[in-house]
C-alpha cells in the first residue's frame, strides 16, 4: 500500500481520536459535577435549590435563587452595554475605516482581549466603584458603597467588547462584496447599505455571536468578584449588591472542605453554570452552521 495513503489514514484516525477525546472530556466533566452534586440533590428538591432564597450552609439550607438572579442581572446588563458599542464599532471598521485606522484598532482590541481579568477588576475597584459611589448613587439612593450590579455590569461589558467586535467583524466580512456594490449602485448610502444589507444579511451571525458573548460573560469570575459586593440577597435594582454563581464558587471553595454538603452545593452551582454555558454554546454553533449553509 502507498505510504502516502497510510499517512493519510493515520492522520485521519488521530484527528478522529482527538475529536472523540474532546467530547469524552465534556461528558466526563458533566458526570463528575453531577456525582459531586448528588448529595445536595438527594437532600433537597431541585425546585427548592433553584427557587429558594434561603442560604444557610451551616444548617444545610441552600437556596440558589439570589446567585442565579445575580448572574442574570450582571450578564444581561453587560451585554446590553457591550452589544450596541461592539456592533457600531464593527460596522465602522468594516464599512468606513481606512486601513491605517484598522492597523491601529485591531492591535488595541487584541491587547484588551489578552489582559488578565484581575486587571479589569482592579480598574473597576479603583475607577468604576468610586465613580458609582460618589457620582451616580447619590442621585438615586442615600448611600451606596459602589460595589453593585452596575459596577459588575460595566466591568464585564468592557471585557466582552473585544470578543464581540472580533466576532461581528468576521460575520460582516462574510457578506459578499457584490451585495454592497449592488446597494451602493442603486443610490443607497454607506449607512443604509450597512443597516439594510450587511446587518440584515448577518442577523443570524449577530445573534450567534451575542449568544457566545453571553456564555463568556456568565463564566467570568475574578473581575466580577472584585466589584459585585458579594452580598447574598435578591438584587432589585442596579445599585444593589449581587453575588453571581462564579463569584460564589471562587469565594467559598476553600471554606467548604469541612462541610461535605456545602461542597456538594458548590459543585451543583458549577453544574448549573456548566449546563447553561454548554446550552448557549450549542445554540450558537447551530446558528453559525446554518449561516455557513446559507452562504454556500
N, C-alpha and C positions, 0 to 999 in steps of 0.2 A: 504494500500500500504506500502511496506517495506520502513523503514526510510532511509535506505542506498540509495534506488532509488530516494527518494525525495531530499536527499543531493546532489546526482549526478546531477539531473536535475537543482537544484538551482545553483550549481557551474557552470554548462554549460551556463545557462541563464545569470549569472553575467558576465562571461568571454565574451559572445557574446555582451552584452550591452557595456562593456568596449571597445571592439574592434570597435563596431559601433561608440562609442563616439570619439575615436581617428580619425576615418575617417571624422566624422562631424566637428571636430576641424580643420582639414586640410582644409576642404571645407569652413569653417567659416573664416579662415584666408585669403584664396584666395578671397572670396566675399567681405570681409571688405577692403582689399587692393584695389580691383577693384573699389569699391564705392568711396573710398577716392581719387583714381586716375582719376575718371571720369571728373572732371573739366578741368584738363590739357589735357585729351584725346579729350574733346569737343573743346578746344581752338586751338589745333594743330593736324595735321595729324600724324598718327603713323610713317609714313616714315620720317617726319621732326624730330620727337622726337628721333628716333633711329639713324638717319644718318646725322644729322646736328651737327656741331662743335661749334655753337654759344651758349654760356651760359651767358645770361644776365637776371637774375631773376627779377631785378627791372623793366625791360622793357617787361617782360613776354615772354622771349625767352629761351627755354630750349632744348638745343641740347645735347643729352647724349652720342654722339659718343666718346668724349675723355674719359669718365668714363668707357664705355664699353671696349674700347681698353686698358685702364689701367688695368682693371680687367683681360682681356685676357692675356696681357703681363706678369703680375705678376704670374698668375695661371700657365700658361704654363712653365715659367721659373722655378718655384718652383717644379713642377712635373718633369721637365727634370733633375733637380739636385737630387731630392729625390728618383726617381724611380730606377736608377741603384744602388745607395747606399743601398736602402732598399732591393732590390732583392738579391744582393750578400750577404748582412747580413743575410737574411732569409735562403738562401742556406747554408751558413756556419753553422748557428745554428741548422738546421735540418739534415744536412748530415755529418758535420765534427766535430762540437763542442762536447767536453766532458761534462758530466753532471755538473762538477764543474764550467765550464765556463757559462753554461746556468743559473745556480743559481745566478751568478753574473750579467749577462747581462739582464735577464728578469726584475729584480727589477729596474735597471737603466732605461730601456725603460718605465716602469710604472711611474717612477718619472718624466721623460721627458714629458710623456703624461698628467700628472696631474698638471704640472706647469701652473700657470696663464699666459695668453698671454701677459700681460703687462710686465712680466719678460723677455720674449723674445724680446719685444720691447725695453726695457731698454738696454739689451745686444746688440741689433742692433745699438742703438744710441751711446753707449759707445765704441763698438769694430768695428762693420762692417762699419758704416758710416765713421769714421775717416780713416779706412784702405782703403776704396774706394777713398776717397778724396785725401789722401796723397800718396798712393802706386799704385793704379790701374788707376785712371782717368788721371794723368799727362802723361801717355803713349799714350792717345787717344784724349784728349781734352785739351784746355788751362786751363779751370777751372771747377771744379765741387764741389758742397757742400757735395756730398756723399749721399744725400737724393735722391735716384734714383730707377729705376726699378730693378736694380741689387741688391741693398740693400734689397728691399722688397722681392725679389725672394729668396735670401739666407736665410733671417729670416724665411720666410714662409716654405721653404723646411725643415729646422730643425724642425719646428713644425709638419710637415706632416710625417717625417721619423718614429716616434714610431707607428703611426697608420698603415702605410704601412707594416712595419716589422711584426706587430701582425697579420694583415690580410694575408700576404704571408705565415707566419708560419702555420696558420690554413689551408690554401689551400694546402700547401705541405704535411701537416700531413694527409690529406685525401687520398693521394695516397697510395695504398696498399703496404705493405712490400714485398709481393710476386713479384711485378714488379721490385723492386730494387734488390732483390736477384737473379731474373732471369737474369737481365742485368749484374750483377757482376759475375755470374757463367759463362757467355759467354765471359768473359775476359775484359769487359769494366771497365774503371777506375771510381772512385767516381765522378769525374768531368763530364765524359761522361754520366754517369748514371743520374746525376743531370740535365745536359743540355738536353739530348735526351729522357729521360724517365720522370723524375719528372716534369721539366718545361714544356715539351710538353704536358703532361697529364693535367697540371694545367693551360694551356694557357687561358681558359675561365675564371678561377678564378682570374688569374693575371689581366686580362682586367677589370673584375668586381671590383676588389679591387682598381685599378687605377681610375676607374670612381668615386668610393666613396671618394677617396682622393681628386679628382678634386672638387667635391661638397663641401668637407670640406674646401679646400683652398679658394674657391670662397667666402665663407661667413666669413672668418676671418677679424676682424676689427681693434682692438686696436694695435696689433703689427705692422700691415701694415701701419696703420695711422701714427705711430710714425716715420717711416723711408722712406715713399714713396715720400715725398716732397710736396704733396697736391697742385700741380700746374695744373690748368685747361689748357689742351693742349694735342694734339696727341703725344704720345711718338714715336720716330722714331728709337731709339737705347737704349741699356741697361743703358747708363749713363744719360738718360733723366729722369726728374722727372715725376711722374704719379699721378693719382687720381682715384683709384678704387671705385666702387659703394659703398661698405660697409663704406669706409672712408668718402665718400660724405655724406651719411646719418648720420653717427655719428658726423661729424664735423659741420653740418649745421642745425641739427634738432632744436636746441634751438633758432636759429635766424629766423626761418621761421614762427613763430606763428602769426606775424602781417601781413603776406602776404599769403592769402588763396591759391593763385595759386602756390606759392612756396611750400607750404605744400603738395599740390596735386602732384607736380612734384617729391618730395622726396618719396611720397607714391608709385608713379609709378616706381621709381627706386627700391624700396623694392619689388614691384610686379614682376619686371623683374628678380630680384635676386631669389625670391621665385620660380618662374616658371622654371628657369634654373636648380636650385638645385633639385627641385622636379622631373624634367625630368631625370636628371643624376641618381638620386636615384632609380627611377623606372627601368631604363635601367640596373643598377647594380643588382637589385633584380631579374629581369628576367634572367640575366646571371647566377646568383647563383642558381636559381631554376632549370635551365637546367643542371647545374653541378650535383646537387643532383639527378636528374633523371638519368643521365648517370652513376652515381656511384652506383645506386641501383641494 
